[in-house]
Amino acid sequence: MLVDYTNGKVMKAEPITEGDDLAAANSQSAAMAKAKATLKEAVDKAAAQSANARVVSAVPSLKDGRPVVSIAILDGEQMKTMQRPLD
């Protein structure tokens, strides 16, 4: 999926049918199936830590069987990455 970062609109979407992208999508889907919190909830909490913070990406995964999300944040000119539990 391609998203226009200036307005958040989807510019292009294609089905994932094979390869590494499909494996990653299945892994993310498995994490979200176990999650009790949404990605939006986790992202909102992460972004609230700083008035200048901008979330760049949020990728769910399983860590030791538990759902987590890795969130990349641009805070001013500094890039930070954090993990938040989703259970």
Residue pairs with C-beta under 8 A, 6 or more apart in sequence:
1 10
1 12
1 13
1 14
2 10
2 11
2 12
2 13
3 9
3 10
3 11
4 10
4 11
16 22
16 25
27 61
27 62
28 59
28 60
28 61
30 62
31 60
31 61
31 62
31 67
31 68
31 69
31 86
32 39
32 60
32 67
32 86
34 62
34 66
34 67
34 86
34 87
35 60
35 67
35 86
35 87
36 86
36 87
37 85
37 86
37 87
39 58
39 60
39 69
39 86
42 58
42 69
42 71
42 84
42 86
43 55
43 58
43 69
43 71
45 84
46 53
46 55
46 71
46 73
46 82
46 84
47 53
47 54
47 55
47 73
50 73
50 75
52 75
52 76
53 73
53 74
53 75
54 73
54 74
54 75
55 71
55 72
55 73
55 74
56 72
56 73
56 74
56 79
57 70
57 71
57 72
58 69
58 70
58 71
58 72
59 69
59 70
60 67
60 68
60 69
60 86
61 67
61 68
61 69
61 70
62 68
63 83
66 85
66 86
66 87
67 85
67 86
67 87
68 83
68 84
68 85
68 86
69 83
69 84
69 86
70 81
70 82
70 83
71 81
71 82
71 83
71 84
72 79
72 80
72 81
73 79
73 80
73 81
73 82
74 80
